[in-house]
Amino acid sequence: MDAEEKFDEAERQLNSSLAREGAKMAVDSWDLRLKAIRKAETLGRRT
């Protein structure tokens, strides 16, 4: 289940802990993307 699905399910159930889990998934995903971008930028400068 992805973050958006977690949020949708949390909304249906009015479940705040499920919403927090979805938020954490979204933040973790964003962090991974940011790390990949920074790594690509660093590699691009080396060439």
PLY file of the C-alpha trace (Angstrom):
ply
format ascii 1.0
element vertex 47
property float x
property float y
property float z
element edge 46
property int vertex1
property int vertex2
end_header
0.00 0.00 0.00
1.43 3.40 -0.91
1.19 6.61 1.13
-1.80 7.96 -0.77
-3.75 4.75 -0.26
-2.90 4.90 3.47
-4.27 8.44 3.67
-7.44 7.42 1.85
-7.96 4.46 4.16
-7.23 6.59 7.23
-9.82 9.10 6.09
-12.43 6.38 5.57
-11.75 4.94 9.02
-11.09 8.32 10.70
-7.89 6.68 11.94
-5.13 9.12 12.95
-2.46 6.45 13.48
-2.99 5.19 9.94
-2.73 8.79 8.70
0.58 9.20 10.57
1.86 6.00 8.98
0.93 7.34 5.55
2.66 10.63 6.32
5.82 8.81 7.37
5.75 6.77 4.16
5.41 9.97 2.11
8.28 11.68 3.94
10.52 8.61 3.60
9.78 8.46 -0.11
10.58 12.15 -0.51
13.87 11.69 1.35
14.90 8.85 -0.97
14.13 10.97 -4.04
16.11 13.89 -2.64
19.10 11.64 -1.89
18.99 10.25 -5.44
18.87 13.76 -6.91
21.80 14.91 -4.79
23.82 11.83 -5.71
23.13 12.39 -9.42
24.16 16.04 -9.09
27.40 15.04 -7.38
28.18 12.47 -10.04
27.39 15.00 -12.77
29.94 17.45 -11.36
32.69 14.84 -11.38
32.57 14.27 -15.12
0 1
1 2
2 3
3 4
4 5
5 6
6 7
7 8
8 9
9 10
10 11
11 12
12 13
13 14
14 15
15 16
16 17
17 18
18 19
19 20
20 21
21 22
22 23
23 24
24 25
25 26
26 27
27 28
28 29
29 30
30 31
31 32
32 33
33 34
34 35
35 36
36 37
37 38
38 39
39 40
40 41
41 42
42 43
43 44
44 45
45 46
